[in-house]
């Protein structure tokens, strides 16, 4: 079965080396390539296409936009760009949502993706969480079936480390809670004078900070391996965000690394963190967030309980588990061929 994972247009042509080097690649593109490589292990003839440099890597053929339009596929799965149904020759089409909107514009040109939302050629939508499914169904009045397949992590890039006492970590776009966290940081230091905060942001969302506060280190954009090393050493994920995450891979990573989430009860965080962390309303005061840290600080039993709950759940969200859901989905279409 020939299967295309399509990522559409990019700010610049993506090369395989960009993924190796961690060069400002978005989470959607990283996950799409990982899915392509994992599915190749199950006998599917895999293609990874869009605005990419053609080549062949890890049993996956990379196709540029022209290459995607010149081949026939049994199944095409598009991440973010919905107009692919009108440009790619495929027997079955699946749209894989990562946001609550789809991309419909390219260099000022409307690609008219909306007309394909309930098109007869579209077999299925894939959402990341129940919250995500409900939002896109109601927002666009979707009649085509919507399945839920969550994100996954690569456990090989995590190594257990000794936890650094009173250590915090931030790993997300700068506008998803970092500025509020920095605002409350002096209050954290009043309670935990030796606290440290390590900040990581992707290349597309660099923080606008002239001078970093005491105890805070900004690492910039780094490789997944380097980020996961720091997650494994950190104790707390203090994340006062009001951003509506459709999943939040960072929340999953933190739990697998044994980092305790103290975050907000917003959108999909309710599912991805759930009762394995602490969820507050975004309107809560800074003191409310810090009081939870104080409670955790006082009890090693409480810290161990939440770390274990998060880890046990997160290890079930790994690629060896998640890929089986995709294999089952593709086999349904294989039976229809």
C-alpha positions in Angstrom: 0.0 0.0 0.0 1.4 3.4 -1.0 0.8 6.0 1.7 1.7 9.7 1.5 2.1 11.9 4.6 1.7 15.4 3.3 2.9 18.5 5.2 2.2 21.1 2.4 3.9 24.5 2.2 6.7 25.6 4.5 8.5 28.9 5.2 11.5 27.3 3.4 12.2 24.0 1.8 12.8 21.4 4.5 15.8 19.1 4.3 16.4 15.9 6.1 19.4 17.5 7.8 17.1 20.1 9.3 15.4 17.5 11.3 18.7 16.0 12.5 20.0 19.5 13.5 16.7 20.6 15.1 16.6 23.7 12.8 13.4 25.4 13.8 11.1 22.5 12.7 7.6 22.7 14.0 6.0 19.9 16.0 3.6 19.0 13.3 6.4 18.3 10.8 8.4 16.4 13.3 5.4 14.2 14.2 4.5 13.7 10.5 8.0 12.5 9.6 8.1 10.2 12.6 4.8 8.7 11.6 6.1 8.1 8.1 9.2 6.3 9.4 7.3 4.2 11.9 4.7 3.1 9.3 7.4 2.0 7.0 8.3 -0.7 9.5 4.9 -2.3 9.0 5.3 -2.9 5.3 3.7 0.3 4.0 5.4 2.0 1.0 5.8 5.4 2.6 6.2 8.9 1.1 6.8 12.2 3.0 5.7 15.1 0.9 5.3 18.8 0.6 7.8 21.7 0.3 10.7 19.4 1.1 14.0 18.4 -0.6 13.5 15.2 -2.6 15.5 12.2 -1.4 15.2 8.8 0.4 15.8 8.5 4.1 15.0 5.7 6.7 12.9 3.8 4.2 10.8 6.8 3.3 10.8 8.6 0.0 10.7 12.4 0.2 8.6 14.1 -2.5 8.5 17.8 -3.3 5.2 19.4 -4.4 5.6 18.4 -8.0 6.4 14.8 -6.9 3.3 14.7 -4.7 1.1 15.7 -7.7 2.7 13.2 -10.1 2.1 9.9 -8.3 -0.9 7.8 -7.4 -1.3 6.8 -3.7 -3.6 4.4 -2.0 -4.0 6.6 1.0 -2.9 10.2 1.5 -2.8 11.8 5.0 -2.5 15.6 5.1 -1.5 17.6 8.1 -2.9 21.1 8.2 -3.5 21.7 4.5 -7.0 20.7 3.4 -6.9 21.6 -0.2 -4.6 18.5 -0.9 -7.8 16.6 -1.8 -7.9 18.6 -5.0 -4.2 18.3 -5.9 -3.2 14.8 -4.9 -4.2 11.6 -6.8 -5.2 9.2 -4.0 -7.9 6.6 -3.6 -8.5 7.5 0.0 -7.9 10.9 1.7 -7.5 11.5 5.5 -7.2 15.0 7.1 -5.0 15.1 10.2 -5.9 18.1 12.3 -3.2 19.6 14.6 -4.9 23.0 15.2 -8.5 24.1 15.4 -8.1 25.7 11.9 -6.7 24.5 8.7 -4.3 26.3 6.4 -6.1 27.8 3.4 -3.7 30.5 2.1 -0.4 30.5 0.4 1.4 33.7 -0.6 -2.0 35.6 -0.6 -3.7 33.0 -2.7 -6.8 31.3 -1.2 -6.5 27.5 -1.7 -10.3 27.0 -1.0 -9.7 24.3 1.6 -13.1 24.8 3.2 -15.0 23.3 0.3 -13.3 19.9 1.1 -14.4 19.7 4.8 -17.3 17.4 3.9 -16.2 16.4 0.4 -17.1 12.9 -0.8 -13.4 12.2 -1.5 -12.5 12.8 2.2 -12.8 9.5 4.1 -12.0 10.6 7.6 -10.8 13.4 9.9 -8.3 12.7 12.7 -8.4 14.8 15.9 -5.9 14.7 18.7 -8.2 14.8 21.8 -11.9 14.7 22.6 -11.8 18.5 23.2 -10.2 18.9 19.8 -12.8 16.7 18.1 -15.7 18.6 19.6 -14.3 22.0 18.6 -13.7 21.2 14.9 -16.9 19.3 14.5 -19.0 22.1 15.9 -17.0 24.9 14.3 -17.2 23.5 10.8 -20.3 21.4 11.0 -18.3 18.3 10.0 -20.3 15.3 8.8 -17.4 13.1 7.8 -16.3 10.7 10.5 -13.8 12.0 13.1 -11.4 9.6 14.8 -9.1 10.4 17.7 -5.5 9.5 17.6 -3.3 11.3 20.1 0.3 12.4 19.8 3.3 10.2 20.9 6.8 10.5 22.2 10.0 8.7 21.3 11.2 7.2 24.5 14.7 6.5 23.2 15.6 10.2 23.6 14.9 10.2 27.3 17.3 9.1 30.0 16.6 9.1 33.7 18.6 11.7 35.6 18.9 12.7 39.2 16.3 15.5 39.8 17.8 18.9 40.6 16.1 20.2 43.7 13.7 23.1 43.2 14.2 23.1 39.5 11.6 24.4 37.0 11.4 24.1 33.2 9.6 26.0 30.5 9.4 24.4 27.0 6.9 26.0 24.6 6.3 29.1 22.4 7.0 32.3 24.3 3.4 33.5 24.1 2.0 30.4 25.8 2.7 31.4 29.4 6.3 32.4 29.6 5.7 36.1 30.4 3.3 35.4 33.2 5.8 32.8 34.6 8.6 35.4 34.6 6.2 37.9 36.2 5.6 35.4 39.1 9.2 34.2 39.3 10.2 36.7 42.1 7.4 35.3 44.2 8.7 31.8 43.5 12.1 32.8 44.8 10.6 34.2 48.0 9.4 30.7 48.8 12.3 28.8 47.1 15.4 31.0 47.2 17.5 28.3 45.4 15.0 27.7 42.6 16.2 27.6 39.0 14.2 27.9 35.8 15.5 26.7 32.4 13.6 28.1 29.4 13.4 26.6 25.9 11.5 28.1 23.0 11.2 27.1 19.4 12.8 29.2 16.7 9.5 30.5 15.4 8.6 32.0 18.8 11.6 33.6 20.5 11.0 35.5 23.8 11.2 39.3 23.9 13.2 39.6 27.1 15.9 42.2 27.6 17.3 40.7 30.8 16.6 37.3 32.3 15.8 37.3 36.1 17.9 35.7 38.7 17.9 32.0 38.6 16.6 31.8 35.0 18.6 30.4 32.1 17.5 30.8 28.5 18.7 27.9 26.2 17.1 29.0 23.0 16.3 26.4 20.3 17.9 23.1 20.9 17.7 19.4 19.8 15.1 17.1 21.1 17.8 15.1 22.9 19.1 18.1 24.7 15.6 19.3 25.7 14.7 15.8 27.0 17.9 15.7 29.1 16.9 18.9 30.9 13.3 17.7 31.3 14.6 14.5 33.0 16.5 16.7 35.5 13.7 19.1 36.3 11.1 18.8 39.1 8.3 21.1 38.1 6.5 22.3 35.0 4.9 25.6 36.1 2.9 26.6 33.1 0.3 29.4 33.6 -1.0 29.4 30.1 -4.3 30.5 28.6 -3.5 29.1 25.2 -5.9 26.5 23.8 -3.8 23.5 23.1 -5.3 20.8 20.9 -3.0 18.3 22.6 0.2 19.7 24.1 3.1 17.4 23.4 5.1 19.2 26.0 2.7 18.1 28.7 3.2 14.5 27.6 7.0 14.9 27.6 7.0 16.4 31.0 5.1 13.5 32.5 7.3 10.9 30.9 10.3 12.7 32.2 8.9 12.7 35.7 8.2 16.5 35.8 5.1 17.4 37.8 2.7 19.6 35.8 1.2 22.7 37.6 -0.7 24.3 34.8 -4.2 25.5 33.7 -7.5 23.7 33.0 -7.7 25.0 29.5 -8.7 23.1 26.4 -7.0 19.7 25.9 -4.8 20.1 29.0 -7.8 18.8 30.9 -7.2 15.4 29.1 -3.4 15.4 28.6 -2.6 16.3 32.2 -5.9 15.3 33.9 -5.6 14.1 37.5 -1.8 13.4 37.0 -1.0 17.0 37.7 -2.5 20.2 39.0 -5.0 22.2 36.9 -6.0 25.7 37.8 -8.2 28.3 36.2 -6.1 30.8 34.3 -7.8 33.6 36.3 -6.2 32.2 39.6 -3.7 34.5 41.2 0.0 33.8 41.1 -0.2 32.9 44.8 -2.5 30.0 43.9 0.0 28.5 41.6 2.9 29.0 44.1 0.9 27.5 46.9 0.8 24.2 45.0 4.5 24.3 44.6 4.8 24.9 48.4 2.6 21.9 49.1 4.7 19.7 46.8 7.8 21.0 48.3 6.7 19.8 51.8 5.9 16.2 50.8 8.2 13.8 49.0 5.4 11.3 49.0 3.1 13.7 47.1 5.8 14.4 44.6 6.5 10.7 44.0 2.8 10.0 43.7 2.3 12.5 40.9 5.5 11.6 39.1 4.5 8.0 39.0 1.0 8.6 37.9 2.3 10.9 35.1 5.0 8.5 34.0 2.7 5.4 33.9 0.2 7.2 31.7 2.9 8.8 29.5 4.7 5.6 28.7 1.5 4.3 27.1 1.6 7.3 24.7 4.8 6.2 23.0 5.3 5.4 19.3 5.3 1.6 19.7 1.8 1.9 21.2 0.5 4.8 19.1 1.6 3.4 15.7 -0.7 0.4 16.1 -3.7 2.8 16.0 -2.5 4.2 12.7 -1.8 0.7 11.3 -5.3 -0.4 12.2 -6.7 2.7 10.5 -4.8 2.1 7.3 -5.7 -1.6 7.2 -9.4 -0.5 7.2 -8.7 1.3 3.9 -6.5 -1.6 2.6 -9.6 -3.9 3.0 -11.6 -1.4 0.9 -9.0 -1.4 -2.0 
